[in-house]
């Protein structure tokens, strides 16, 4: 079975590897700093936000992939995945908020925010493409 690897996908994979490596470094550094120091105020807010920056970068990388991909069929599959992911994320987070509003679940979500559910939705979107179209885009 052939695997489709355009230049756009190769650039996306490099961007993703760099951003996720940076995320791992920042999440551990921020956690260690908060556990071992008395950081507070604006520096604490800035430190707390730093691990989110690579995640935001992943959103950018996905959108760049959509722009850079030259194969229209592959791009259509990716757009469908993104739309599925967005709908899935909005659905899960809306339900969670209403459960919180009526105190059916505790405040917070155990660290699983909207980005987590969007990424899960991307995977489910690939499954949706496979079921409805017959491919996830890994064909030559």
C-alpha positions, 0 to 999 in steps of 0.5 A: 500500500502506497503512502501519499507524502506531498511536500506540504505533508512533509513540511507539516510533519516537520512543523508538528515534530518541532512544535510537539517537542517544544510543547513537551519541553515547555509543559515539563519546565512550567510544571517544574517551575511552579512546583519548585518556586514561588512564582506569582503575578505576571511572570506566573501568568506568562509561564502558565501560557507558554505551553499553550503556544505550541498547541496554537502553533499546531492549529497554524500548522494544520491550516498551513497544510490546507493552504499548501496541499496541491492535491485537491482530493487530499485537501478535501479530505483534510478539510472534512477532518477539520470540520468534523473535529470542530463540530466534535469539539464544540459538541463535547465542550458545549455538553460539558459546560451545561453539565457544569452549569447544573453542577452535574460534574465538577468545575474544570475538565481534568486538563482536557480542554478544547484543543484535546477534543479537537485533536481527537476529532481530527482522528475521528474525522479520518475514520469518518472519511474512511467510512464515507469515502473509503480512504483517509488519504493514504493512497498514492 
